[in-house]
Amino acid sequence: MASGQERILRRRIKSVQSTKKITKAMELISASRIVKAQQRVAAARPYSEQITAVIGNLAAAGAGLSSPLLQQRDVVRTVAYVVITSDRGLAGAYNSNVIRSAERAVRAAQAEGKETRLVVIGKKAEKYFRFRKMPLEASWQGMTDTPTYEDARKVATFVTEKFVSGEYDQVELIYTQFLSLGTQRVVNRRFMPLESTAIEAAAAGPSADYEFEPDPGLILERLLPRYAEARLFAALLDASASEHAARQRAMKSATDNAEELITKLSRVMNRARQDAITTEIMEIISGAESLAQGEGGPEDLLVDHVGATEYFDKMHRPHAHPHTAGAPS
């Protein structure tokens, strides 16, 4: 019984060790991808800052902020939510946090009597909302691990057309913001209409006297879609870095748990092995004591032999016939 238990424990330890190798490898891969994701975030920041500054210069030069992308609707009837999750799991609570935040926002908007639309990025969000029977306006996959600017352009173009046509009155962006390697948070930010606060601040600041050709208003109209693409691209990069950071923490936790489980199972296996050895020793001692008690001197052997002979003779002695019992000899 003990040897069978030991074999079971050995198999479990071997299985956990194999799992530990996988989680350790995934932890190292995620750690290397975090560095690349951070570099991409830093590389994309100057573009976003410069396009904001250019739009501010255009506004200072007399370009009116009357673009449809900047105009707030008097009555908001339909709100669209762009939800960014990952295509793969094993990232801890990364996806569930974003999905819960999106669900809360949708319920709050519906409680106010507004219609809601879902535009999802990532396989996890798509599967979840389809399972919940919540209709999706559009979904994209394969762009969350290493997003490109072209990926952001596709989503931004789709949302922009819906907003300009009046199908959406407001668009919210829900994703995970990367603050540091150990800190990420889910944010819900307005995506459209575009916030004119940064543009007005850039226009109010010191700027050079530029001459624009063609008209500043026309340039602004062409730049605002690029501005929306840049904002969405920055959100995708933040979400990608946050995903890799969450996966690294999850895999590190899994590796530590596997190591702890291996230690516990090894202790149980050693205890079972000790119990088996102790049982075998006790059986050997008991057998030796039984043999020692069964071995006696010549007198004991003689008594045993006489007793056995008498018992044998008694069992095989012929019995007297009942009719002849007591007959005269």
Order of alpha helices (4+ residues) and beta strands (2+ residues): alpha-beta-alpha-beta-alpha-beta-alpha-beta-beta-alpha-alpha-alpha
